[in-house]
Amino acid sequence: MSATPVDWALAVHNTLTQAGVKMVGYVPDGGHKRLIELCHADANMKTVVMTTEEEGVGLVAGAWLGGEKSALLMQSSGVGNIINCLGMIAECRFPMVALITMRGELGEFNPWQVPMGQATREVLESMGVIVERANTAAEVEPAVNAALRLAYNSYCGVAVLISQRVIGIKSFQEQVNQ
């Protein structure tokens, strides 16, 4: 008898709610699909679709200045888009929680995803963001819970990298059929 699979998206949504997160910014991403749907369905949570990830840094800063907690959902390739903006998080001591689905890892079909996927941790850490990694579905919620507490108690940027093993490996054929 196999163990029941962990619904990490539902667990993360519950954790965001319990932590008082009222705003979630995201660029559409298949790895975050279920979590995005749960946030949209939550009448107490405002979802903001962004055209590019750097908008999210302004979103979290504005939410914090407005007295609200927020979180960003993005793919590892989007980290490359926010590098310059991360300086504001560090210098102004705004809390930021970023949940990042990883690409460019084991089994990746798209070679363009590999460079940023491999550099994500180092790029974030070099900009002063604290990085935690979840390699299994069971590790995601505890990592997000800890990230929320650290970011909002210490006024810093924290990212949780969600392994490609958790979100699943996409194939070229799946992309063609969508």
MIVEX-923608 format. One record per residue (C-alpha): residue number from 1; residue in one letter; x, y, z. Coordinates in nm, 2 decimals. Layout:
<romars>
+------+-------+--------+--------+--------+
! dogu ! nulum !      X !      Y !      Z !
+------+-------+--------+--------+--------+
!  NUM !     a !      X !      Y !      Z !
...
+------+-------+--------+--------+--------+
</romars>
This chain:
<romars>
+------+-------+--------+--------+--------+
! dogu ! nulum !      X !      Y !      Z !
+------+-------+--------+--------+--------+
!    1 !     m !   0.00 !   0.00 !   0.00 !
!    2 !     s !   0.15 !   0.33 !  -0.11 !
!    3 !     a !   0.13 !   0.65 !   0.10 !
!    4 !     t !  -0.12 !   0.91 !   0.00 !
!    5 !     p !   0.04 !   1.18 !  -0.21 !
!    6 !     v !   0.09 !   1.51 !  -0.04 !
!    7 !     d !  -0.12 !   1.79 !  -0.19 !
!    8 !     w !   0.15 !   2.05 !  -0.14 !
!    9 !     a !  -0.05 !   2.33 !  -0.32 !
!   10 !     l !  -0.34 !   2.29 !  -0.08 !
!   11 !     a !  -0.10 !   2.28 !   0.22 !
!   12 !     v !   0.08 !   2.59 !   0.10 !
!   13 !     h !  -0.25 !   2.78 !   0.04 !
!   14 !     n !  -0.36 !   2.69 !   0.40 !
!   15 !     t !  -0.02 !   2.81 !   0.53 !
!   16 !     l !  -0.04 !   3.14 !   0.33 !
!   17 !     t !  -0.39 !   3.19 !   0.47 !
!   18 !     q !  -0.29 !   3.12 !   0.83 !
!   19 !     a !   0.00 !   3.36 !   0.80 !
!   20 !     g !  -0.23 !   3.64 !   0.69 !
!   21 !     v !  -0.11 !   3.66 !   0.33 !
!   22 !     k !  -0.38 !   3.87 !   0.15 !
!   23 !     m !  -0.21 !   3.92 !  -0.19 !
!   24 !     v !  -0.04 !   3.68 !  -0.43 !
!   25 !     g !   0.14 !   3.80 !  -0.74 !
!   26 !     y !   0.23 !   3.55 !  -1.02 !
!   27 !     v !   0.32 !   3.51 !  -1.38 !
!   28 !     p !   0.12 !   3.22 !  -1.51 !
!   29 !     d !   0.31 !   2.89 !  -1.45 !
!   30 !     g !   0.21 !   2.53 !  -1.49 !
!   31 !     g !   0.40 !   2.43 !  -1.18 !
!   32 !     h !   0.20 !   2.67 !  -0.96 !
!   33 !     k !  -0.13 !   2.60 !  -1.15 !
!   34 !     r !  -0.32 !   2.44 !  -0.86 !
!   35 !     l !  -0.19 !   2.69 !  -0.60 !
!   36 !     i !  -0.29 !   2.98 !  -0.83 !
!   37 !     e !  -0.64 !   2.83 !  -0.87 !
!   38 !     l !  -0.67 !   2.80 !  -0.49 !
!   39 !     c !  -0.57 !   3.16 !  -0.44 !
!   40 !     h !  -0.81 !   3.28 !  -0.71 !
!   41 !     a !  -1.09 !   3.08 !  -0.53 !
!   42 !     d !  -1.01 !   3.24 !  -0.20 !
!   43 !     a !  -1.24 !   3.54 !  -0.14 !
!   44 !     n !  -1.00 !   3.68 !   0.12 !
!   45 !     m !  -0.70 !   3.67 !  -0.11 !
!   46 !     k !  -0.63 !   3.92 !  -0.39 !
!   47 !     t !  -0.44 !   3.76 !  -0.69 !
!   48 !     v !  -0.24 !   3.98 !  -0.92 !
!   49 !     v !  -0.13 !   3.84 !  -1.26 !
!   50 !     m !   0.19 !   4.01 !  -1.37 !
!   51 !     t !   0.34 !   4.04 !  -1.71 !
!   52 !     t !   0.69 !   4.01 !  -1.58 !
!   53 !     e !   0.84 !   3.90 !  -1.24 !
!   54 !     e !   1.00 !   4.23 !  -1.16 !
!   55 !     e !   0.66 !   4.38 !  -1.11 !
!   56 !     g !   0.63 !   4.14 !  -0.82 !
!   57 !     v !   0.90 !   4.31 !  -0.62 !
!   58 !     g !   0.71 !   4.64 !  -0.64 !
!   59 !     l !   0.39 !   4.45 !  -0.55 !
!   60 !     v !   0.54 !   4.31 !  -0.23 !
!   61 !     a !   0.68 !   4.64 !  -0.13 !
!   62 !     g !   0.35 !   4.82 !  -0.20 !
!   63 !     a !   0.16 !   4.55 !  -0.01 !
!   64 !     w !   0.39 !   4.58 !   0.29 !
!   65 !     l !   0.37 !   4.96 !   0.29 !
!   66 !     g !  -0.01 !   4.93 !   0.27 !
!   67 !     g !  -0.01 !   4.70 !   0.58 !
!   68 !     e !  -0.07 !   4.37 !   0.40 !
!   69 !     k !   0.14 !   4.05 !   0.36 !
!   70 !     s !   0.20 !   3.91 !   0.02 !
!   71 !     a !   0.38 !   3.63 !  -0.17 !
!   72 !     l !   0.52 !   3.59 !  -0.51 !
!   73 !     l !   0.49 !   3.28 !  -0.73 !
!   74 !     m !   0.73 !   3.24 !  -1.02 !
!   75 !     q !   0.94 !   3.00 !  -1.22 !
!   76 !     s !   1.32 !   2.98 !  -1.18 !
!   77 !     s !   1.36 !   3.15 !  -1.52 !
!   78 !     g !   1.18 !   3.45 !  -1.38 !
!   79 !     v !   1.45 !   3.50 !  -1.12 !
!   80 !     g !   1.67 !   3.64 !  -1.39 !
!   81 !     n !   1.41 !   3.92 !  -1.44 !
!   82 !     i !   1.42 !   4.04 !  -1.08 !
!   83 !     i !   1.79 !   4.07 !  -1.00 !
!   84 !     n !   1.81 !   4.45 !  -1.01 !
!   85 !     c !   1.49 !   4.49 !  -0.82 !
!   86 !     l !   1.61 !   4.27 !  -0.53 !
!   87 !     g !   1.84 !   4.55 !  -0.42 !
!   88 !     m !   1.53 !   4.74 !  -0.30 !
!   89 !     i !   1.42 !   4.44 !  -0.08 !
!   90 !     a !   1.76 !   4.43 !   0.09 !
!   91 !     e !   1.81 !   4.81 !   0.12 !
!   92 !     c !   1.46 !   4.90 !   0.23 !
!   93 !     r !   1.42 !   4.58 !   0.45 !
!   94 !     f !   1.09 !   4.48 !   0.29 !
!   95 !     p !   0.98 !   4.13 !   0.36 !
!   96 !     m !   0.95 !   3.92 !   0.05 !
!   97 !     v !   0.84 !   3.56 !   0.02 !
!   98 !     a !   0.90 !   3.40 !  -0.33 !
!   99 !     l !   0.78 !   3.05 !  -0.41 !
!  100 !     i !   0.98 !   2.94 !  -0.71 !
!  101 !     t !   0.91 !   2.63 !  -0.92 !
!  102 !     m !   1.23 !   2.51 !  -1.06 !
!  103 !     r !   1.31 !   2.44 !  -1.43 !
!  104 !     g !   1.64 !   2.33 !  -1.59 !
!  105 !     e !   1.69 !   2.04 !  -1.36 !
!  106 !     l !   1.69 !   1.66 !  -1.41 !
!  107 !     g !   1.48 !   1.57 !  -1.72 !
!  108 !     e !   1.43 !   1.92 !  -1.86 !
!  109 !     f !   1.32 !   1.93 !  -2.22 !
!  110 !     n !   1.38 !   2.30 !  -2.29 !
!  111 !     p !   1.75 !   2.39 !  -2.30 !
!  112 !     w !   1.67 !   2.76 !  -2.25 !
!  113 !     q !   1.55 !   2.68 !  -1.90 !
!  114 !     v !   1.88 !   2.52 !  -1.79 !
!  115 !     p !   2.11 !   2.82 !  -1.73 !
!  116 !     m !   1.88 !   3.01 !  -1.50 !
!  117 !     g !   1.76 !   2.69 !  -1.34 !
!  118 !     q !   2.11 !   2.60 !  -1.25 !
!  119 !     a !   2.20 !   2.96 !  -1.13 !
!  120 !     t !   1.88 !   3.04 !  -0.93 !
!  121 !     r !   2.01 !   2.97 !  -0.58 !
!  122 !     e !   2.34 !   3.15 !  -0.63 !
!  123 !     v !   2.17 !   3.45 !  -0.80 !
!  124 !     l !   1.92 !   3.49 !  -0.52 !
!  125 !     e !   2.18 !   3.45 !  -0.24 !
!  126 !     s !   2.42 !   3.70 !  -0.40 !
!  127 !     m !   2.14 !   3.95 !  -0.38 !
!  128 !     g !   2.08 !   3.89 !  -0.01 !
!  129 !     v !   1.78 !   3.66 !  -0.04 !
!  130 !     i !   1.78 !   3.36 !   0.20 !
!  131 !     v !   1.71 !   3.04 !   0.00 !
!  132 !     e !   1.54 !   2.72 !   0.12 !
!  133 !     r !   1.48 !   2.42 !  -0.11 !
!  134 !     a !   1.20 !   2.16 !  -0.11 !
!  135 !     n !   1.29 !   1.84 !  -0.29 !
!  136 !     t !   0.97 !   1.65 !  -0.21 !
!  137 !     a !   0.61 !   1.74 !  -0.18 !
!  138 !     a !   0.62 !   1.68 !   0.19 !
!  139 !     e !   0.90 !   1.94 !   0.23 !
!  140 !     v !   0.71 !   2.23 !   0.05 !
!  141 !     e !   0.47 !   2.34 !   0.32 !
!  142 !     p !   0.72 !   2.34 !   0.61 !
!  143 !     a !   0.96 !   2.53 !   0.40 !
!  144 !     v !   0.70 !   2.79 !   0.31 !
!  145 !     n !   0.58 !   2.82 !   0.67 !
!  146 !     a !   0.94 !   2.88 !   0.78 !
!  147 !     a !   1.00 !   3.13 !   0.50 !
!  148 !     l !   0.69 !   3.33 !   0.59 !
!  149 !     r !   0.80 !   3.35 !   0.96 !
!  150 !     l !   1.15 !   3.45 !   0.87 !
!  151 !     a !   1.06 !   3.71 !   0.61 !
!  152 !     y !   0.79 !   3.88 !   0.81 !
!  153 !     n !   0.97 !   3.86 !   1.15 !
!  154 !     s !   1.31 !   3.97 !   1.01 !
!  155 !     y !   1.21 !   4.20 !   0.72 !
!  156 !     c !   1.41 !   4.01 !   0.46 !
!  157 !     g !   1.37 !   3.83 !   0.13 !
!  158 !     v !   1.32 !   3.45 !   0.15 !
!  159 !     a !   1.28 !   3.22 !  -0.15 !
!  160 !     v !   1.16 !   2.86 !  -0.14 !
!  161 !     l !   1.28 !   2.66 !  -0.44 !
!  162 !     i !   1.03 !   2.39 !  -0.53 !
!  163 !     s !   1.22 !   2.11 !  -0.71 !
!  164 !     q !   1.12 !   2.00 !  -1.06 !
!  165 !     r !   1.08 !   1.65 !  -0.90 !
!  166 !     v !   0.78 !   1.80 !  -0.71 !
!  167 !     i !   0.61 !   1.98 !  -0.99 !
!  168 !     g !   0.68 !   1.71 !  -1.25 !
!  169 !     i !   0.89 !   1.71 !  -1.56 !
!  170 !     k !   0.74 !   1.86 !  -1.87 !
!  171 !     s !   0.79 !   1.71 !  -2.21 !
!  172 !     f !   0.80 !   1.88 !  -2.55 !
!  173 !     q !   0.50 !   1.67 !  -2.65 !
!  174 !     e !   0.29 !   1.80 !  -2.36 !
!  175 !     q !   0.37 !   2.16 !  -2.46 !
!  176 !     v !   0.27 !   2.09 !  -2.83 !
!  177 !     n !  -0.06 !   1.94 !  -2.72 !
!  178 !     q !  -0.17 !   2.23 !  -2.49 !
+------+-------+--------+--------+--------+
</romars>
